[in-house]
Amino acid sequence: MHEVDYMKMEQAVTMILEAIGEDPAREGLIDTPKRVAKMYAEVFEGLHEDPRQYFETVFHENHDEVVLVKDIPFHSMCEHHLVPFFGHAHIAYIPRDGVVAGLSKLARAVETTARRPQLQERITSTVANAIMDMLNPVGVYVVVEAEHMCMTMRGIRKPGAKTMTTVARGIYEHDDIKRSEILSLIKM
């Protein structure tokens, strides 16, 4: 397991405060470097974890139709600006030979993948690939929708703009009807 260097993060935050012309010794800022270091350690705790770990335990159930978990909330940090983005993930898969995962494992895979400096596109594909690798389903379809603070609080400044990314694996890559079914279920 990778050890977090809190001291180095505290020094970096102090330097940022000084660089913008702030006084890190000011009453309201005295403990800010410690608080920010602690927050970053928590926000990035998924950095050295593999989301596939959540699919090592599976169940065998006589089910060969869609499994969909939708509206899985997540937050992450844009690797380009280190500001948050947040939203919801929707994960659908069709089991092969009755192999299913615990439903909470889908949410845990999203959480672990999001808790690192990240791109939304990578969250979408990493989760889909983990499910394909570990469950070998007939197909996986992952939809992620998020609002990016790098578009809201800086740059173009467009609050409320949402970005949607999708990844289709297996049957969903070529079956428009199956993809449409999932999208209609997500909208319900």
C-alpha positions in Angstrom: 0.0 0.0 0.0 1.3 3.5 -0.9 1.9 5.8 2.0 0.6 9.3 1.8 3.1 12.1 2.4 1.1 14.5 4.4 4.0 16.8 5.2 4.8 17.2 1.5 1.2 18.1 0.7 1.1 20.6 3.6 4.2 22.3 2.3 2.7 22.4 -1.2 -0.5 24.0 0.1 1.5 26.6 2.1 3.5 27.4 -1.0 0.3 27.9 -3.1 -1.1 30.2 -0.4 2.1 32.2 -0.4 2.2 32.2 -4.3 -1.3 33.8 -4.5 -0.3 36.5 -2.0 -2.0 35.1 1.1 -0.5 34.8 4.5 -0.5 31.1 5.6 0.0 32.3 9.2 -3.3 34.2 9.1 -5.8 32.9 11.7 -8.2 31.4 9.2 -5.4 29.7 7.2 -3.2 28.3 10.0 -4.5 24.8 9.8 -5.6 24.9 6.1 -2.5 23.0 4.8 -3.3 20.1 7.3 -7.0 20.1 6.4 -6.2 20.1 2.6 -3.7 17.3 3.0 -6.2 15.2 4.9 -8.9 15.9 2.3 -6.6 15.0 -0.6 -5.6 11.7 1.1 -9.3 10.9 1.4 -10.4 12.1 -2.1 -7.6 10.2 -3.8 -7.8 7.0 -1.7 -8.7 4.9 -4.7 -5.5 5.7 -6.5 -3.7 2.4 -5.8 -6.8 0.1 -5.8 -8.1 -2.1 -8.6 -11.9 -2.0 -9.1 -11.7 -5.6 -10.3 -11.3 -6.7 -6.7 -15.0 -6.2 -6.1 -15.9 -8.8 -8.6 -13.7 -11.6 -7.2 -16.7 -13.0 -5.3 -19.6 -13.9 -7.6 -22.9 -15.6 -7.2 -24.6 -18.1 -9.5 -28.2 -17.3 -10.1 -30.6 -18.5 -12.8 -30.8 -15.0 -14.4 -29.9 -14.2 -17.9 -31.6 -10.8 -18.4 -30.4 -7.2 -17.7 -29.1 -6.2 -14.4 -29.1 -2.4 -14.1 -27.9 -0.2 -11.2 -28.6 3.4 -12.0 -28.0 6.8 -10.3 -24.8 5.7 -8.5 -23.5 9.0 -7.2 -19.8 9.7 -7.4 -17.3 12.6 -7.2 -13.9 12.8 -8.6 -11.1 15.3 -9.3 -10.3 16.4 -12.8 -6.7 15.4 -13.5 -6.2 18.5 -15.6 -7.1 21.2 -13.0 -7.5 19.2 -9.7 -11.0 20.6 -9.3 -14.0 18.4 -8.6 -16.5 16.8 -11.0 -19.5 14.9 -9.8 -22.5 13.1 -11.1 -24.1 9.7 -11.5 -23.1 6.4 -13.1 -25.4 3.8 -14.6 -24.2 0.3 -15.1 -26.0 -2.5 -17.0 -24.9 -6.0 -17.7 -26.3 -9.2 -19.0 -25.0 -12.2 -17.0 -23.5 -15.2 -18.8 -24.2 -18.6 -17.3 -26.0 -17.0 -14.3 -22.8 -15.3 -12.9 -23.8 -12.2 -11.1 -22.0 -9.8 -8.7 -23.4 -8.2 -5.5 -25.2 -5.0 -6.5 -23.1 -2.9 -4.1 -20.0 -4.1 -5.9 -21.0 -2.1 -8.9 -21.2 1.1 -6.8 -17.9 0.2 -5.1 -16.1 -0.2 -8.5 -17.4 3.3 -9.5 -16.3 4.8 -6.1 -12.8 3.3 -6.3 -12.3 4.3 -9.9 -13.4 7.9 -9.2 -11.2 8.4 -6.2 -8.1 9.4 -8.0 -7.0 12.2 -10.4 -9.3 11.2 -13.2 -11.0 11.8 -16.5 -14.7 11.0 -16.9 -14.0 9.0 -20.0 -11.6 6.8 -18.1 -14.0 6.1 -15.2 -16.5 4.9 -17.8 -14.2 2.5 -19.6 -12.4 1.3 -16.4 -15.6 0.2 -14.8 -16.9 -1.4 -18.0 -13.6 -3.3 -18.5 -13.4 -4.5 -14.9 -16.9 -6.0 -15.2 -16.1 -7.6 -18.6 -12.8 -9.0 -17.3 -14.2 -10.4 -14.1 -17.8 -11.5 -14.8 -17.5 -12.3 -18.5 -21.0 -11.1 -19.1 -22.8 -11.2 -22.5 -22.5 -7.4 -22.5 -21.9 -4.4 -20.3 -23.1 -0.8 -20.9 -21.9 2.0 -18.7 -23.2 5.6 -18.8 -21.6 8.4 -16.7 -23.0 11.9 -16.5 -21.3 14.6 -14.6 -20.8 18.3 -14.0 -17.3 19.5 -14.1 -16.2 22.4 -11.9 -13.4 23.1 -14.4 -16.2 24.3 -16.8 -18.3 25.9 -14.0 -15.9 27.9 -11.9 -13.2 28.7 -14.4 -12.6 28.9 -18.2 -16.0 29.0 -20.0 -18.0 29.3 -16.7 -21.1 27.3 -17.7 -22.7 26.0 -14.5 -25.2 23.1 -15.1 -23.5 21.8 -18.3 -23.4 18.0 -18.1 -21.0 15.7 -19.8 -22.2 12.2 -20.7 -19.9 9.3 -21.6 -20.8 5.8 -22.6 -19.0 2.5 -23.0 -20.5 -0.5 -24.7 -18.9 -3.9 -24.5 -20.1 -7.3 -25.8 -23.6 -7.4 -27.2 -24.1 -3.7 -26.5 -21.4 -2.8 -29.0 -23.5 -3.8 -32.0 -27.1 -4.2 -30.8 -28.9 -0.9 -31.1 -32.1 -2.4 -29.7 -30.3 -3.6 -26.5 -28.6 -0.2 -26.1 -31.9 1.6 -26.5 -33.5 -0.6 -23.9 -30.9 0.4 -21.3 -31.1 4.1 -22.2 -34.9 4.0 -21.7 -34.5 2.2 -18.4 -32.1 4.8 -17.2 -34.5 7.6 -18.1 -37.3 6.0 -16.1 
